[in-house]
């Protein structure tokens, strides 16, 4: 048994292997780096997802922009949704901080 990978019930790669393959394909389609996926839990908002993934709830617009194909209203997300979490370079982080500051200063 040593050196063997776990397989599904019928000898295939199993669900975990297929999920990994799906994430790998998403990453190759995105073109830049790896794509992380966050599964929405009951009661979460985009701010919660941003806080969990970036440490700052003000970065929620980046998640919204990366998932506009499945999020029509940023205040409405559903449990079980699979959201792509983009990589944020320092310049994009600073831009989001400034936008948030300007929104809150009004």
C-alpha positions as a Python dict, from the first residue, in 0.01 Angstrom:
ca = {
    (1, 'X'): (0, 0, 0),
    (2, 'X'): (297, 228, 35),
    (3, 'X'): (321, 499, -229),
    (4, 'X'): (-36, 457, -350),
    (5, 'X'): (-274, 748, -378),
    (6, 'X'): (-622, 716, -231),
    (7, 'X'): (-884, 647, -493),
    (8, 'X'): (-1259, 675, -515),
    (9, 'X'): (-1490, 376, -481),
    (10, 'X'): (-1450, 275, -846),
    (11, 'X'): (-1077, 331, -880),
    (12, 'X'): (-1101, 694, -1000),
    (13, 'X'): (-933, 994, -839),
    (14, 'X'): (-1218, 1051, -588),
    (15, 'X'): (-1395, 1375, -504),
    (16, 'X'): (-1092, 1535, -341),
    (17, 'X'): (-887, 1474, -652),
    (18, 'X'): (-1157, 1616, -875),
    (19, 'X'): (-1193, 1925, -654),
    (20, 'X'): (-817, 1980, -671),
    (21, 'X'): (-829, 1940, -1048),
    (22, 'X'): (-1108, 2199, -1070),
    (23, 'X'): (-909, 2450, -866),
    (24, 'X'): (-598, 2383, -1074),
    (25, 'X'): (-795, 2441, -1395),
    (26, 'X'): (-937, 2766, -1258),
    (27, 'X'): (-585, 2875, -1175),
    (28, 'X'): (-461, 2804, -1525),
    (29, 'X'): (-758, 2985, -1678),
    (30, 'X'): (-701, 3291, -1462),
    (31, 'X'): (-350, 3317, -1597),
    (32, 'X'): (-179, 3463, -1290),
    (33, 'X'): (-66, 3253, -998),
    (34, 'X'): (-294, 3025, -806),
    (35, 'X'): (-660, 3094, -746),
    (36, 'X'): (-797, 3032, -402),
    (37, 'X'): (-1160, 2934, -362),
    (38, 'X'): (-1378, 3030, -66),
    (39, 'X'): (-1705, 2850, -5),
    (40, 'X'): (-1961, 3089, 143),
    (41, 'X'): (-2101, 2982, 480),
    (42, 'X'): (-2443, 3080, 618),
    (43, 'X'): (-2447, 3438, 747),
    (44, 'X'): (-2131, 3550, 563),
    (45, 'X'): (-2104, 3872, 365),
    (46, 'X'): (-1836, 3983, 121),
    (47, 'X'): (-1684, 4183, 407),
    (48, 'X'): (-1660, 3864, 616),
    (49, 'X'): (-1497, 3680, 326),
    (50, 'X'): (-1249, 3967, 276),
    (51, 'X'): (-1166, 3977, 647),
    (52, 'X'): (-1107, 3602, 653),
    (53, 'X'): (-894, 3595, 336),
    (54, 'X'): (-714, 3932, 345),
    (55, 'X'): (-737, 4042, 708),
    (56, 'X'): (-928, 4357, 606),
    (57, 'X'): (-1304, 4376, 539),
    (58, 'X'): (-1252, 4686, 321),
    (59, 'X'): (-1108, 4463, 46),
    (60, 'X'): (-1452, 4315, -39),
    (61, 'X'): (-1474, 4503, -374),
    (62, 'X'): (-1182, 4294, -506),
    (63, 'X'): (-1377, 3974, -436),
    (64, 'X'): (-1690, 4123, -594),
    (65, 'X'): (-1500, 4225, -909),
    (66, 'X'): (-1341, 3879, -939),
    (67, 'X'): (-1683, 3709, -914),
    (68, 'X'): (-1916, 3945, -1103),
    (69, 'X'): (-2027, 3656, -1322),
    (70, 'X'): (-2204, 3498, -1023),
    (71, 'X'): (-2269, 3797, -792),
    (72, 'X'): (-2529, 4040, -923),
    (73, 'X'): (-2573, 4235, -598),
    (74, 'X'): (-2269, 4260, -366),
    (75, 'X'): (-2497, 4260, -61),
    (76, 'X'): (-2640, 3918, -156),
    (77, 'X'): (-2428, 3603, -155),
    (78, 'X'): (-2549, 3251, -87),
    (79, 'X'): (-2422, 2964, 128),
    (80, 'X'): (-2238, 2713, -86),
    (81, 'X'): (-2126, 2966, -349),
    (82, 'X'): (-1767, 2907, -459),
    (83, 'X'): (-1594, 3246, -478),
    (84, 'X'): (-1256, 3299, -641),
    (85, 'X'): (-1023, 3495, -413),
    (86, 'X'): (-789, 3713, -620),
    (87, 'X'): (-431, 3788, -532),
    (88, 'X'): (-387, 4153, -431),
    (89, 'X'): (-62, 4328, -497),
    (90, 'X'): (44, 4612, -261),
    (91, 'X'): (-73, 4885, -503),
    (92, 'X'): (-423, 4734, -526),
    (93, 'X'): (-440, 4698, -147),
    (94, 'X'): (-351, 5065, -103),
    (95, 'X'): (-609, 5171, -363),
    (96, 'X'): (-881, 4973, -179),
    (97, 'X'): (-777, 5128, 153),
    (98, 'X'): (-804, 5478, 3),
    (99, 'X'): (-1144, 5404, -152),
    (100, 'X'): (-1270, 5277, 182),
    (101, 'X'): (-1134, 5583, 364),
    (102, 'X'): (-1302, 5816, 113),
    (103, 'X'): (-1635, 5629, 152),
    (104, 'X'): (-1621, 5652, 530),
    (105, 'X'): (-1510, 6020, 537),
    (106, 'X'): (-1835, 6141, 378),
}
